[in-house]
Amino acid sequence: MENTEIMTVEPNTQLSSNVFSDPEAFQNLFNIGKMFASSSLVPQAYQNKPMDCTIAVDMANRMGVSPMMVMQNLYVVQGKPQWSGQACTSMIMASGKFKNVHHVYTGERNTDSWGCFLTAEKVDTGETINGAEVTIQMAKDEGWYGKNGSKWKTMPELMLAYRASAFFARMHIPNSLMGCSVEGEAEDIVKAAAPAVPDIFSDPQNEKLMKEASEVFDNVTE
């Protein structure tokens, strides 16, 4: 993936923060989206898709970042939009709330104890904040590691860092993610299998009761 850094945008943006209630502002937003959609420089997933570009521009406007950053780092997996791993870390750095943001690896490399957490220092108070630790054992316990095509087996170091960044972001800058998941999360979500509905007619005892009830009903109606 491309190593794209977030570029902050000056607060005095020309777009309204409530474009969907202002027809003129929405038209301006859509015109910008069409401009991006006609460019060969945007990612292929956004080319010739003015509505997708318009949504990306709106997200960028709300986040105060470059539209290109959103389009280069937001993509759809299993029908759900998700941020690339490096974008999540960059959001934390660009939020203005933290400094000295970096990952710390723990445990023994290439074992189940190998883990990672993101640590940062609050700008206003100087307090050090440590995010939740993610380990290979956690990945196995949660079923992330053993899935077919799982990147946890081939890129464990990156996956540990990406998931650590995601945990930190969800806890401390949830608004920046705008409800989207982070790289790998969508693939790791496994829907629980619905419990099997028992077939009452497969029980011999129930079959006997049904037969007796049918005989009684036949006698009454005769």
Protein Blocks (a to p, Z undefined) as FASTA:
>chain_A
ZZdddddddfkbcbdfblmlmmklmmmmmmmmmmmmmpckbcfklgoplklmmmmmmmmm
mnopafklmmmmgcceehiacddfklmmmmmmmnopaghiacddehjehiaklccddddd
dfklopacddddddfklmmmnommmpghiaklmmmmlmmmmmmmmmmmmmmmmmlnnopa
cehklmmpccddddddddfklpmklmmmmmmmmmmmmmmmZZ
